[in-house]
Amino acid sequence: MRVIAGRAGGIRLDAPKTGVRPTMDRVKAAIFSSLGEEVIGARVLDLFAGSGALGIEALSRGAASALFVEENSAAIAAIERNLARTKMEGRVRKQDVFAFLHSAQTREPFGIIFADPPYEKTKAGAEFTRLLLEDKQLAEMLEPSGVFVLEKRPAELMPSIALWNVTRARAYGATEVLFLQHFRHSERSRGIP
């Protein structure tokens, strides 16, 4: 696993041995090809950050800042090593993603939000995809023209979603990548009041 392009292009990244499922380089390349120039100057939020590969790739390609949220201690250590190795600066928060989303300190808007949650269900039996797509605080953290990039299993059924408009969906083997915009913004951009 490596940084694909930009200032840190080619630098290899560490990943914890257990507890995370890093985004494959091929999938990461496709995500950033789709995002294109939107990365430049963007404030980025990397949820379920794992090794930090998505946020670090964004920083390497010109993002203004990145905040990494992860609760796994080994993953936090890997993110910090990867930031040091790539000479990138980012904020790292060790916290459950949903606790982070519902804390009072997280009202800053982001231009790009990445989420690569575990494919298995939560301890309570809920699917991470559904919980994220139904989370109003997450939608409110995205800038009006921002993009939410969500990875999930292709076989996982999409819940009906009132908050989001899927602008693009692509499957890459065992991963499906959804590009979403907050539904209210999508309506305004199409001229719907």
Stockholm file with secondary structure:
# STOCKHOLM 1.0

chainA/1-193         MRVIAGRAGGIRLDAPKTGVRPTMDRVKAAIFSSLGEEVIGARVLDLFAGSGALGIEALSRGAASALFVEENSAAIAAIERNLARTKMEGRVRKQDVFAFLHSAQTREPFGIIFADPPYEKTKAGAEFTRLLLEDKQLAEMLEPSGVFVLEKRPAELMPSIALWNVTRARAYGATEVLFLQHFRHSERSRGIP
#=GR chainA/1-193 SS CBCCSSTTTTCBCCCCSSSCCCCCHHHHHHHHHHHGGGGTTCEEEEETCTTSHHHHHHHHTTCSEEEEEECCHHHHHHHHHHHHHHTCCCEEEESCHHHHHTSTTCCCCEEEEEECCCSSCCTTSCCHHHHHHTCHHHHHTEEEEEEEEEEECTTSCCCCCSSEEEEEEEEETTEEEEEEEEHHHHHHHTTCC
#=GC SS_cons         CBCCSSTTTTCBCCCCSSSCCCCCHHHHHHHHHHHGGGGTTCEEEEETCTTSHHHHHHHHTTCSEEEEEECCHHHHHHHHHHHHHHTCCCEEEESCHHHHHTSTTCCCCEEEEEECCCSSCCTTSCCHHHHHHTCHHHHHTEEEEEEEEEEECTTSCCCCCSSEEEEEEEEETTEEEEEEEEHHHHHHHTTCC
//
